[in-house]
Amino acid sequence: MMSKSPTEAAATSSTAPAWATRVATFFGAGRLRPGPGTWGSLAATLLWWALASQLPAEARVPVILALIVAVTAIGIPAATLEARGCRTKDPSHVVIDEVAGQLVTLIACPIHWKPLLAGFILFRAFDIMKPPPIRSLEKLPEGTGIVMDDLGAGVYGLIVLQVALHFHWLG
């Protein structure tokens, strides 16, 4: 049996309150491997699809905006406490930031598989690439920096997705 590296051990042994760990990992999605950020984004996309499918079309934008505000408002302190609890600046298992950013990309997205898949891919690409000025948002303190760079990636994804939808590039 191999022992864990100090980084892996810190990631699994947090002193954060249980609520903060649950929220920060988006109820365990951040513990999935490989690519916990991708799992967090996928969970957000699938949950939004399930919820939005039950809503009248005119309620979708106000509801997703309210969700983004709520996830961000709860996610920043949760990410802060979890990062402090495992003594890591931006722990990979913290994925509440991906949830917030993914939801931003999906604002006004039709609830059909092609646009949802495109939004998922666009957000992940911008989150990984971190084009300017997204990388500078990471420098904000603690949970604010953890979450804000993903909100920035979400804005990039939103813009590109809406352009693609406007020009009917998704079929």
mmCIF file of the C-alpha atoms, coordinates in Angstrom:
data_MODEL
# 
_entry.id   MODEL 
# 
loop_
_atom_site.group_PDB 
_atom_site.id 
_atom_site.type_symbol 
_atom_site.label_atom_id 
_atom_site.label_alt_id 
_atom_site.label_comp_id 
_atom_site.label_asym_id 
_atom_site.label_entity_id 
_atom_site.label_seq_id 
_atom_site.pdbx_PDB_ins_code 
_atom_site.Cartn_x 
_atom_site.Cartn_y 
_atom_site.Cartn_z 
_atom_site.occupancy 
_atom_site.B_iso_or_equiv 
_atom_site.pdbx_formal_charge 
_atom_site.auth_seq_id 
_atom_site.auth_comp_id 
_atom_site.auth_asym_id 
_atom_site.auth_atom_id 
_atom_site.pdbx_PDB_model_num 
ATOM 1   C CA . MET A 1 1   ? 0.000   0.000  0.000   1.00 0.00 ? 1   MET A CA 1 
ATOM 2   C CA . MET A 1 2   ? 1.461   3.341  -1.065  1.00 0.00 ? 2   MET A CA 1 
ATOM 3   C CA . SER A 1 3   ? 1.459   6.233  1.364   1.00 0.00 ? 3   SER A CA 1 
ATOM 4   C CA . LYS A 1 4   ? -0.079  9.552  0.361   1.00 0.00 ? 4   LYS A CA 1 
ATOM 5   C CA . SER A 1 5   ? 2.040   12.517 -0.605  1.00 0.00 ? 5   SER A CA 1 
ATOM 6   C CA . PRO A 1 6   ? 1.798   15.531 1.743   1.00 0.00 ? 6   PRO A CA 1 
ATOM 7   C CA . THR A 1 7   ? -0.413  17.326 -0.806  1.00 0.00 ? 7   THR A CA 1 
ATOM 8   C CA . GLU A 1 8   ? -2.777  14.355 -1.155  1.00 0.00 ? 8   GLU A CA 1 
ATOM 9   C CA . ALA A 1 9   ? -2.920  13.915 2.597   1.00 0.00 ? 9   ALA A CA 1 
ATOM 10  C CA . ALA A 1 10  ? -3.758  17.599 3.104   1.00 0.00 ? 10  ALA A CA 1 
ATOM 11  C CA . ALA A 1 11  ? -6.478  17.394 0.466   1.00 0.00 ? 11  ALA A CA 1 
ATOM 12  C CA . THR A 1 12  ? -8.186  14.518 2.241   1.00 0.00 ? 12  THR A CA 1 
ATOM 13  C CA . SER A 1 13  ? -7.664  15.705 5.818   1.00 0.00 ? 13  SER A CA 1 
ATOM 14  C CA . SER A 1 14  ? -9.262  19.095 6.178   1.00 0.00 ? 14  SER A CA 1 
ATOM 15  C CA . THR A 1 15  ? -10.036 20.875 9.410   1.00 0.00 ? 15  THR A CA 1 
ATOM 16  C CA . ALA A 1 16  ? -12.809 22.874 7.702   1.00 0.00 ? 16  ALA A CA 1 
ATOM 17  C CA . PRO A 1 17  ? -16.354 22.630 9.053   1.00 0.00 ? 17  PRO A CA 1 
ATOM 18  C CA . ALA A 1 18  ? -18.302 19.768 7.465   1.00 0.00 ? 18  ALA A CA 1 
ATOM 19  C CA . TRP A 1 19  ? -20.754 22.154 5.751   1.00 0.00 ? 19  TRP A CA 1 
ATOM 20  C CA . ALA A 1 20  ? -17.853 23.983 4.058   1.00 0.00 ? 20  ALA A CA 1 
ATOM 21  C CA . THR A 1 21  ? -16.306 20.748 2.796   1.00 0.00 ? 21  THR A CA 1 
ATOM 22  C CA . ARG A 1 22  ? -19.677 19.529 1.473   1.00 0.00 ? 22  ARG A CA 1 
ATOM 23  C CA . VAL A 1 23  ? -20.343 22.798 -0.348  1.00 0.00 ? 23  VAL A CA 1 
ATOM 24  C CA . ALA A 1 24  ? -16.748 23.271 -1.578  1.00 0.00 ? 24  ALA A CA 1 
ATOM 25  C CA . THR A 1 25  ? -16.651 19.756 -3.053  1.00 0.00 ? 25  THR A CA 1 
ATOM 26  C CA . PHE A 1 26  ? -20.203 20.168 -4.380  1.00 0.00 ? 26  PHE A CA 1 
ATOM 27  C CA . PHE A 1 27  ? -21.394 17.271 -2.255  1.00 0.00 ? 27  PHE A CA 1 
ATOM 28  C CA . GLY A 1 28  ? -18.503 15.027 -3.225  1.00 0.00 ? 28  GLY A CA 1 
ATOM 29  C CA . ALA A 1 29  ? -18.184 15.729 -6.967  1.00 0.00 ? 29  ALA A CA 1 
ATOM 30  C CA . GLY A 1 30  ? -14.760 17.237 -6.253  1.00 0.00 ? 30  GLY A CA 1 
ATOM 31  C CA . ARG A 1 31  ? -13.568 13.902 -4.873  1.00 0.00 ? 31  ARG A CA 1 
ATOM 32  C CA . LEU A 1 32  ? -14.098 12.134 -8.214  1.00 0.00 ? 32  LEU A CA 1 
ATOM 33  C CA . ARG A 1 33  ? -11.035 11.389 -10.332 1.00 0.00 ? 33  ARG A CA 1 
ATOM 34  C CA . PRO A 1 34  ? -9.620  12.096 -12.775 1.00 0.00 ? 34  PRO A CA 1 
ATOM 35  C CA . GLY A 1 35  ? -10.354 15.780 -13.329 1.00 0.00 ? 35  GLY A CA 1 
ATOM 36  C CA . PRO A 1 36  ? -12.436 16.883 -10.347 1.00 0.00 ? 36  PRO A CA 1 
ATOM 37  C CA . GLY A 1 37  ? -13.153 20.255 -11.988 1.00 0.00 ? 37  GLY A CA 1 
ATOM 38  C CA . THR A 1 38  ? -14.676 18.493 -14.967 1.00 0.00 ? 38  THR A CA 1 
ATOM 39  C CA . TRP A 1 39  ? -16.872 16.413 -12.660 1.00 0.00 ? 39  TRP A CA 1 
ATOM 40  C CA . GLY A 1 40  ? -18.017 19.572 -10.872 1.00 0.00 ? 40  GLY A CA 1 
ATOM 41  C CA . SER A 1 41  ? -18.868 21.238 -14.190 1.00 0.00 ? 41  SER A CA 1 
ATOM 42  C CA . LEU A 1 42  ? -20.682 18.129 -15.403 1.00 0.00 ? 42  LEU A CA 1 
ATOM 43  C CA . ALA A 1 43  ? -22.702 17.932 -12.181 1.00 0.00 ? 43  ALA A CA 1 
ATOM 44  C CA . ALA A 1 44  ? -23.681 21.599 -12.537 1.00 0.00 ? 44  ALA A CA 1 
ATOM 45  C CA . THR A 1 45  ? -24.689 21.135 -16.182 1.00 0.00 ? 45  THR A CA 1 
ATOM 46  C CA . LEU A 1 46  ? -26.771 18.036 -15.486 1.00 0.00 ? 46  LEU A CA 1 
ATOM 47  C CA . LEU A 1 47  ? -28.453 19.577 -12.449 1.00 0.00 ? 47  LEU A CA 1 
ATOM 48  C CA . TRP A 1 48  ? -29.249 22.743 -14.396 1.00 0.00 ? 48  TRP A CA 1 
ATOM 49  C CA . TRP A 1 49  ? -30.671 20.660 -17.249 1.00 0.00 ? 49  TRP A CA 1 
ATOM 50  C CA . ALA A 1 50  ? -32.863 18.704 -14.804 1.00 0.00 ? 50  ALA A CA 1 
ATOM 51  C CA . LEU A 1 51  ? -34.089 21.852 -13.055 1.00 0.00 ? 51  LEU A CA 1 
ATOM 52  C CA . ALA A 1 52  ? -34.513 24.012 -16.152 1.00 0.00 ? 52  ALA A CA 1 
ATOM 53  C CA . SER A 1 53  ? -36.464 21.247 -17.911 1.00 0.00 ? 53  SER A CA 1 
ATOM 54  C CA . GLN A 1 54  ? -39.113 21.631 -15.219 1.00 0.00 ? 54  GLN A CA 1 
ATOM 55  C CA . LEU A 1 55  ? -39.295 25.428 -15.419 1.00 0.00 ? 55  LEU A CA 1 
ATOM 56  C CA . PRO A 1 56  ? -41.287 27.577 -17.824 1.00 0.00 ? 56  PRO A CA 1 
ATOM 57  C CA . ALA A 1 57  ? -38.924 29.156 -20.367 1.00 0.00 ? 57  ALA A CA 1 
ATOM 58  C CA . GLU A 1 58  ? -39.490 32.679 -19.010 1.00 0.00 ? 58  GLU A CA 1 
ATOM 59  C CA . ALA A 1 59  ? -38.362 31.606 -15.516 1.00 0.00 ? 59  ALA A CA 1 
ATOM 60  C CA . ARG A 1 60  ? -35.045 30.071 -16.562 1.00 0.00 ? 60  ARG A CA 1 
ATOM 61  C CA . VAL A 1 61  ? -32.889 33.211 -16.743 1.00 0.00 ? 61  VAL A CA 1 
ATOM 62  C CA . PRO A 1 62  ? -34.068 34.649 -13.395 1.00 0.00 ? 62  PRO A CA 1 
ATOM 63  C CA . VAL A 1 63  ? -33.634 31.246 -11.724 1.00 0.00 ? 63  VAL A CA 1 
ATOM 64  C CA . ILE A 1 64  ? -30.115 30.648 -13.069 1.00 0.00 ? 64  ILE A CA 1 
ATOM 65  C CA . LEU A 1 65  ? -29.087 34.184 -12.083 1.00 0.00 ? 65  LEU A CA 1 
ATOM 66  C CA . ALA A 1 66  ? -30.389 33.566 -8.546  1.00 0.00 ? 66  ALA A CA 1 
ATOM 67  C CA . LEU A 1 67  ? -28.513 30.247 -8.452  1.00 0.00 ? 67  LEU A CA 1 
ATOM 68  C CA . ILE A 1 68  ? -25.279 31.929 -9.551  1.00 0.00 ? 68  ILE A CA 1 
ATOM 69  C CA . VAL A 1 69  ? -25.627 34.538 -6.805  1.00 0.00 ? 69  VAL A CA 1 
ATOM 70  C CA . ALA A 1 70  ? -26.417 31.876 -4.184  1.00 0.00 ? 70  ALA A CA 1 
ATOM 71  C CA . VAL A 1 71  ? -23.617 29.500 -5.263  1.00 0.00 ? 71  VAL A CA 1 
ATOM 72  C CA . THR A 1 72  ? -21.123 32.374 -5.302  1.00 0.00 ? 72  THR A CA 1 
ATOM 73  C CA . ALA A 1 73  ? -22.259 33.787 -1.952  1.00 0.00 ? 73  ALA A CA 1 
ATOM 74  C CA . ILE A 1 74  ? -22.048 30.386 -0.260  1.00 0.00 ? 74  ILE A CA 1 
ATOM 75  C CA . GLY A 1 75  ? -19.133 29.108 -2.340  1.00 0.00 ? 75  GLY A CA 1 
ATOM 76  C CA . ILE A 1 76  ? -16.622 31.843 -1.516  1.00 0.00 ? 76  ILE A CA 1 
ATOM 77  C CA . PRO A 1 77  ? -16.695 31.276 2.260   1.00 0.00 ? 77  PRO A CA 1 
ATOM 78  C CA . ALA A 1 78  ? -16.856 27.501 1.785   1.00 0.00 ? 78  ALA A CA 1 
ATOM 79  C CA . ALA A 1 79  ? -13.838 27.546 -0.547  1.00 0.00 ? 79  ALA A CA 1 
ATOM 80  C CA . THR A 1 80  ? -11.978 29.816 1.865   1.00 0.00 ? 80  THR A CA 1 
ATOM 81  C CA . LEU A 1 81  ? -12.602 27.530 4.831   1.00 0.00 ? 81  LEU A CA 1 
ATOM 82  C CA . GLU A 1 82  ? -11.735 24.372 2.876   1.00 0.00 ? 82  GLU A CA 1 
ATOM 83  C CA . ALA A 1 83  ? -8.517  25.883 1.480   1.00 0.00 ? 83  ALA A CA 1 
ATOM 84  C CA . ARG A 1 84  ? -7.510  26.972 4.971   1.00 0.00 ? 84  ARG A CA 1 
ATOM 85  C CA . GLY A 1 85  ? -8.562  23.603 6.381   1.00 0.00 ? 85  GLY A CA 1 
ATOM 86  C CA . CYS A 1 86  ? -6.290  21.642 4.074   1.00 0.00 ? 86  CYS A CA 1 
ATOM 87  C CA . ARG A 1 87  ? -3.590  24.329 3.954   1.00 0.00 ? 87  ARG A CA 1 
ATOM 88  C CA . THR A 1 88  ? -3.662  24.608 0.151   1.00 0.00 ? 88  THR A CA 1 
ATOM 89  C CA . LYS A 1 89  ? -4.181  27.819 -1.842  1.00 0.00 ? 89  LYS A CA 1 
ATOM 90  C CA . ASP A 1 90  ? -6.580  26.303 -4.419  1.00 0.00 ? 90  ASP A CA 1 
ATOM 91  C CA . PRO A 1 91  ? -7.303  22.639 -3.623  1.00 0.00 ? 91  PRO A CA 1 
ATOM 92  C CA . SER A 1 92  ? -8.275  20.570 -6.666  1.00 0.00 ? 92  SER A CA 1 
ATOM 93  C CA . HIS A 1 93  ? -11.165 18.977 -4.788  1.00 0.00 ? 93  HIS A CA 1 
ATOM 94  C CA . VAL A 1 94  ? -12.837 22.383 -4.345  1.00 0.00 ? 94  VAL A CA 1 
ATOM 95  C CA . VAL A 1 95  ? -15.222 22.527 -7.310  1.00 0.00 ? 95  VAL A CA 1 
ATOM 96  C CA . ILE A 1 96  ? -17.928 24.945 -6.168  1.00 0.00 ? 96  ILE A CA 1 
ATOM 97  C CA . ASP A 1 97  ? -16.082 27.479 -8.323  1.00 0.00 ? 97  ASP A CA 1 
ATOM 98  C CA . GLU A 1 98  ? -16.631 25.299 -11.402 1.00 0.00 ? 98  GLU A CA 1 
ATOM 99  C CA . VAL A 1 99  ? -20.317 25.059 -10.504 1.00 0.00 ? 99  VAL A CA 1 
ATOM 100 C CA . ALA A 1 100 ? -20.641 28.856 -10.369 1.00 0.00 ? 100 ALA A CA 1 
ATOM 101 C CA . GLY A 1 101 ? -18.671 29.406 -13.578 1.00 0.00 ? 101 GLY A CA 1 
ATOM 102 C CA . GLN A 1 102 ? -20.487 26.660 -15.473 1.00 0.00 ? 102 GLN A CA 1 
ATOM 103 C CA . LEU A 1 103 ? -23.835 28.200 -14.546 1.00 0.00 ? 103 LEU A CA 1 
ATOM 104 C CA . VAL A 1 104 ? -22.666 31.572 -15.885 1.00 0.00 ? 104 VAL A CA 1 
ATOM 105 C CA . THR A 1 105 ? -21.877 29.983 -19.250 1.00 0.00 ? 105 THR A CA 1 
ATOM 106 C CA . LEU A 1 106 ? -25.355 28.414 -19.331 1.00 0.00 ? 106 LEU A CA 1 
ATOM 107 C CA . ILE A 1 107 ? -27.281 31.688 -18.865 1.00 0.00 ? 107 ILE A CA 1 
ATOM 108 C CA . ALA A 1 108 ? -29.944 31.808 -21.611 1.00 0.00 ? 108 ALA A CA 1 
ATOM 109 C CA . CYS A 1 109 ? -28.726 28.488 -23.028 1.00 0.00 ? 109 CYS A CA 1 
ATOM 110 C CA . PRO A 1 110 ? -31.461 26.437 -24.692 1.00 0.00 ? 110 PRO A CA 1 
ATOM 111 C CA . ILE A 1 111 ? -32.213 23.242 -22.793 1.00 0.00 ? 111 ILE A CA 1 
ATOM 112 C CA . HIS A 1 112 ? -31.138 20.921 -25.601 1.00 0.00 ? 112 HIS A CA 1 
ATOM 113 C CA . TRP A 1 113 ? -28.160 18.599 -25.678 1.00 0.00 ? 113 TRP A CA 1 
ATOM 114 C CA . LYS A 1 114 ? -26.038 20.409 -28.303 1.00 0.00 ? 114 LYS A CA 1 
ATOM 115 C CA . PRO A 1 115 ? -26.004 23.852 -26.659 1.00 0.00 ? 115 PRO A CA 1 
ATOM 116 C CA . LEU A 1 116 ? -25.593 22.325 -23.186 1.00 0.00 ? 116 LEU A CA 1 
ATOM 117 C CA . LEU A 1 117 ? -22.668 20.201 -24.379 1.00 0.00 ? 117 LEU A CA 1 
ATOM 118 C CA . ALA A 1 118 ? -21.138 23.198 -26.159 1.00 0.00 ? 118 ALA A CA 1 
ATOM 119 C CA . GLY A 1 119 ? -21.511 25.293 -22.998 1.00 0.00 ? 119 GLY A CA 1 
ATOM 120 C CA . PHE A 1 120 ? -19.884 22.561 -20.941 1.00 0.00 ? 120 PHE A CA 1 
ATOM 121 C CA . ILE A 1 121 ? -16.935 22.273 -23.342 1.00 0.00 ? 121 ILE A CA 1 
ATOM 122 C CA . LEU A 1 122 ? -16.522 26.050 -23.697 1.00 0.00 ? 122 LEU A CA 1 
ATOM 123 C CA . PHE A 1 123 ? -16.471 26.610 -19.951 1.00 0.00 ? 123 PHE A CA 1 
ATOM 124 C CA . ARG A 1 124 ? -13.960 23.821 -19.354 1.00 0.00 ? 124 ARG A CA 1 
ATOM 125 C CA . ALA A 1 125 ? -11.721 25.169 -22.145 1.00 0.00 ? 125 ALA A CA 1 
ATOM 126 C CA . PHE A 1 126 ? -11.732 28.728 -20.781 1.00 0.00 ? 126 PHE A CA 1 
ATOM 127 C CA . ASP A 1 127 ? -11.288 27.479 -17.208 1.00 0.00 ? 127 ASP A CA 1 
ATOM 128 C CA . ILE A 1 128 ? -8.217  25.487 -18.245 1.00 0.00 ? 128 ILE A CA 1 
ATOM 129 C CA . MET A 1 129 ? -6.731  28.123 -20.610 1.00 0.00 ? 129 MET A CA 1 
ATOM 130 C CA . LYS A 1 130 ? -7.436  31.089 -18.317 1.00 0.00 ? 130 LYS A CA 1 
ATOM 131 C CA . PRO A 1 131 ? -7.102  33.831 -20.933 1.00 0.00 ? 131 PRO A CA 1 
ATOM 132 C CA . PRO A 1 132 ? -6.454  37.385 -19.702 1.00 0.00 ? 132 PRO A CA 1 
ATOM 133 C CA . PRO A 1 133 ? -7.614  38.797 -17.364 1.00 0.00 ? 133 PRO A CA 1 
ATOM 134 C CA . ILE A 1 134 ? -8.860  35.549 -15.781 1.00 0.00 ? 134 ILE A CA 1 
ATOM 135 C CA . ARG A 1 135 ? -5.447  34.509 -14.437 1.00 0.00 ? 135 ARG A CA 1 
ATOM 136 C CA . SER A 1 136 ? -5.177  37.792 -12.529 1.00 0.00 ? 136 SER A CA 1 
ATOM 137 C CA . LEU A 1 137 ? -8.473  37.017 -10.754 1.00 0.00 ? 137 LEU A CA 1 
ATOM 138 C CA . GLU A 1 138 ? -6.784  33.978 -9.143  1.00 0.00 ? 138 GLU A CA 1 
ATOM 139 C CA . LYS A 1 139 ? -4.615  36.425 -7.201  1.00 0.00 ? 139 LYS A CA 1 
ATOM 140 C CA . LEU A 1 140 ? -7.592  37.706 -5.226  1.00 0.00 ? 140 LEU A CA 1 
ATOM 141 C CA . PRO A 1 141 ? -7.543  36.505 -1.625  1.00 0.00 ? 141 PRO A CA 1 
ATOM 142 C CA . GLU A 1 142 ? -8.590  32.985 -0.636  1.00 0.00 ? 142 GLU A CA 1 
ATOM 143 C CA . GLY A 1 143 ? -12.058 31.816 -1.716  1.00 0.00 ? 143 GLY A CA 1 
ATOM 144 C CA . THR A 1 144 ? -12.661 35.010 -3.668  1.00 0.00 ? 144 THR A CA 1 
ATOM 145 C CA . GLY A 1 145 ? -9.753  34.176 -5.986  1.00 0.00 ? 145 GLY A CA 1 
ATOM 146 C CA . ILE A 1 146 ? -10.779 30.524 -6.172  1.00 0.00 ? 146 ILE A CA 1 
ATOM 147 C CA . VAL A 1 147 ? -14.302 31.411 -7.322  1.00 0.00 ? 147 VAL A CA 1 
ATOM 148 C CA . MET A 1 148 ? -13.799 34.629 -9.308  1.00 0.00 ? 148 MET A CA 1 
ATOM 149 C CA . ASP A 1 149 ? -11.464 33.176 -11.939 1.00 0.00 ? 149 ASP A CA 1 
ATOM 150 C CA . ASP A 1 150 ? -14.103 30.565 -12.749 1.00 0.00 ? 150 ASP A CA 1 
ATOM 151 C CA . LEU A 1 151 ? -16.801 33.233 -12.965 1.00 0.00 ? 151 LEU A CA 1 
ATOM 152 C CA . GLY A 1 152 ? -14.506 34.976 -15.471 1.00 0.00 ? 152 GLY A CA 1 
ATOM 153 C CA . ALA A 1 153 ? -14.145 31.760 -17.473 1.00 0.00 ? 153 ALA A CA 1 
ATOM 154 C CA . GLY A 1 154 ? -17.933 31.462 -17.321 1.00 0.00 ? 154 GLY A CA 1 
ATOM 155 C CA . VAL A 1 155 ? -18.327 34.925 -18.865 1.00 0.00 ? 155 VAL A CA 1 
ATOM 156 C CA . TYR A 1 156 ? -15.997 33.982 -21.729 1.00 0.00 ? 156 TYR A CA 1 
ATOM 157 C CA . GLY A 1 157 ? -17.960 30.762 -22.252 1.00 0.00 ? 157 GLY A CA 1 
ATOM 158 C CA . LEU A 1 158 ? -21.264 32.671 -22.145 1.00 0.00 ? 158 LEU A CA 1 
ATOM 159 C CA . ILE A 1 159 ? -20.128 35.142 -24.809 1.00 0.00 ? 159 ILE A CA 1 
ATOM 160 C CA . VAL A 1 160 ? -18.839 32.471 -27.192 1.00 0.00 ? 160 VAL A CA 1 
ATOM 161 C CA . LEU A 1 161 ? -21.888 30.249 -26.649 1.00 0.00 ? 161 LEU A CA 1 
ATOM 162 C CA . GLN A 1 162 ? -24.295 33.120 -27.313 1.00 0.00 ? 162 GLN A CA 1 
ATOM 163 C CA . VAL A 1 163 ? -22.400 34.058 -30.499 1.00 0.00 ? 163 VAL A CA 1 
ATOM 164 C CA . ALA A 1 164 ? -22.562 30.420 -31.637 1.00 0.00 ? 164 ALA A CA 1 
ATOM 165 C CA . LEU A 1 165 ? -26.293 30.326 -30.910 1.00 0.00 ? 165 LEU A CA 1 
ATOM 166 C CA . HIS A 1 166 ? -26.900 33.656 -32.658 1.00 0.00 ? 166 HIS A CA 1 
ATOM 167 C CA . PHE A 1 167 ? -25.209 32.438 -35.837 1.00 0.00 ? 167 PHE A CA 1 
ATOM 168 C CA . HIS A 1 168 ? -26.868 28.975 -35.597 1.00 0.00 ? 168 HIS A CA 1 
ATOM 169 C CA . TRP A 1 169 ? -23.512 27.199 -35.473 1.00 0.00 ? 169 TRP A CA 1 
ATOM 170 C CA . LEU A 1 170 ? -24.930 24.483 -33.244 1.00 0.00 ? 170 LEU A CA 1 
ATOM 171 C CA . GLY A 1 171 ? -27.481 23.197 -35.736 1.00 0.00 ? 171 GLY A CA 1 
# 
